[in-house]
Amino acid sequence: MQFLHLGRALANERRLQILQWLKDPRTHFPPQVDGDLVKDGVCVVLIAKKLGVSQPTATEHLKILARAGLVRPKRIRQWTFYKRDEEAIARIADEVRSAL
Protein backbone atom coordinates (compact mmCIF):
# COMPACT_ATOMS: atom_id res chain seq x y z
CA MET A 1 0.00 0.00 0.00
CA GLN A 2 1.43 3.32 -0.98
CA PHE A 3 0.10 5.99 1.33
CA LEU A 4 1.55 8.67 -0.95
CA HIS A 5 -0.94 7.80 -3.71
CA LEU A 6 -3.77 7.61 -1.18
CA GLY A 7 -2.84 10.97 0.34
CA ARG A 8 -2.72 12.62 -3.06
CA ALA A 9 -6.07 11.10 -4.03
CA LEU A 10 -7.82 12.23 -0.86
CA ALA A 11 -6.24 15.68 -0.69
CA ASN A 12 -8.55 17.14 -3.32
CA GLU A 13 -12.18 18.11 -2.72
CA ARG A 14 -13.23 17.22 -6.26
CA ARG A 15 -11.84 13.71 -5.92
CA LEU A 16 -13.61 13.30 -2.58
CA GLN A 17 -16.81 14.48 -4.27
CA ILE A 18 -16.39 11.93 -7.05
CA LEU A 19 -15.96 9.15 -4.48
CA GLN A 20 -19.13 10.29 -2.72
CA TRP A 21 -21.12 10.37 -5.98
CA LEU A 22 -19.87 6.94 -7.00
CA LYS A 23 -21.04 5.51 -3.69
CA ASP A 24 -24.62 5.85 -4.97
CA PRO A 25 -24.39 6.47 -8.73
CA ARG A 26 -28.11 6.09 -9.48
CA THR A 27 -28.86 9.01 -7.17
CA HIS A 28 -26.20 11.28 -8.66
CA PHE A 29 -26.13 10.43 -12.38
CA PRO A 30 -28.70 9.99 -15.15
CA PRO A 31 -29.07 6.63 -16.94
CA GLN A 32 -26.36 5.91 -19.51
CA VAL A 33 -26.67 4.63 -23.07
CA ASP A 34 -23.79 2.17 -22.54
CA GLY A 35 -23.03 0.42 -19.28
CA ASP A 36 -24.98 0.05 -16.07
CA LEU A 37 -24.26 2.78 -13.50
CA VAL A 38 -23.79 0.28 -10.67
CA LYS A 39 -22.38 -2.79 -12.44
CA ASP A 40 -20.08 -1.06 -14.93
CA GLY A 41 -19.54 2.34 -13.35
CA VAL A 42 -20.15 5.89 -14.48
CA CYS A 43 -18.87 7.23 -17.80
CA VAL A 44 -16.13 9.82 -17.44
CA VAL A 45 -18.22 12.17 -19.62
CA LEU A 46 -21.01 12.25 -17.01
CA ILE A 47 -18.53 12.76 -14.18
CA ALA A 48 -16.86 15.64 -16.04
CA LYS A 49 -20.22 17.25 -16.72
CA LYS A 50 -21.31 16.99 -13.08
CA LEU A 51 -17.97 18.38 -11.88
CA GLY A 52 -18.17 21.21 -14.40
CA VAL A 53 -14.73 20.44 -15.81
CA SER A 54 -13.31 19.21 -19.11
CA GLN A 55 -13.16 15.51 -19.82
CA PRO A 56 -9.32 15.45 -19.63
CA THR A 57 -9.46 17.12 -16.20
CA ALA A 58 -11.99 14.59 -14.93
CA THR A 59 -9.90 11.78 -16.40
CA GLU A 60 -6.84 13.00 -14.50
CA HIS A 61 -8.80 13.07 -11.21
CA LEU A 62 -10.06 9.54 -11.89
CA LYS A 63 -6.59 8.24 -12.78
CA ILE A 64 -5.30 9.52 -9.45
CA LEU A 65 -8.17 7.78 -7.64
CA ALA A 66 -7.46 4.58 -9.60
CA ARG A 67 -3.72 4.73 -8.82
CA ALA A 68 -4.65 4.91 -5.13
CA GLY A 69 -6.85 1.84 -5.56
CA LEU A 70 -10.11 3.63 -4.75
CA VAL A 71 -11.83 3.22 -8.13
CA ARG A 72 -11.63 0.77 -11.01
CA PRO A 73 -11.79 1.74 -14.67
CA LYS A 74 -13.66 -0.31 -17.27
CA ARG A 75 -13.57 0.28 -21.02
CA ILE A 76 -16.81 -0.05 -22.93
CA ARG A 77 -16.42 0.81 -26.59
CA GLN A 78 -14.51 4.12 -26.73
CA TRP A 79 -15.48 5.25 -23.22
CA THR A 80 -14.04 4.62 -19.78
CA PHE A 81 -16.39 3.97 -16.87
CA TYR A 82 -15.39 4.22 -13.22
CA LYS A 83 -16.78 2.61 -10.11
CA ARG A 84 -15.67 2.50 -6.50
CA ASP A 85 -13.66 -0.54 -5.48
CA GLU A 86 -15.44 -1.23 -2.19
CA GLU A 87 -13.23 -4.19 -1.25
CA ALA A 88 -10.08 -2.16 -1.78
CA ILE A 89 -11.53 0.82 0.11
CA ALA A 90 -12.31 -1.45 3.10
CA ARG A 91 -8.81 -2.95 2.96
CA ILE A 92 -7.20 0.52 2.71
CA ALA A 93 -9.28 1.74 5.66
CA ASP A 94 -8.03 -1.24 7.72
CA GLU A 95 -4.42 -0.53 6.71
CA VAL A 96 -4.76 3.14 7.64
CA ARG A 97 -6.26 2.24 11.02
CA SER A 98 -3.44 -0.24 11.64
CA ALA A 99 -0.80 2.32 10.71
CA LEU A 100 -2.25 4.86 13.13
Steps between C-alpha positions, in 0.01 A plus 500: 500500500643832402367767731645768272251413224217481753593836652512665160165348403325613817658845517269646237137597560395411146639149534323459834180618331542245222543222757183614676301508174625157398383357831142534372523562124128462425425792731766727351507415128243456223463164321771428243469372144788254553576325826305463821572773757547250783641193323730673251554840658439855387628634168774759536291735282221508761748551783667788314164661432391474864834639620480783248844423359642377170515130429884494519486667843247247627709219353806622690304507829374147432847370411629628833213326681571180304874515578407518869280193457174679581328459162520255212484597134313295240509559125176467309539586134691831486403613851644437844265435791600525865361339811611489861701196602322431829721204594815703447355798689422273799850350486661847475292622795625202706861571399466867593350410838782252562764756407355754742 
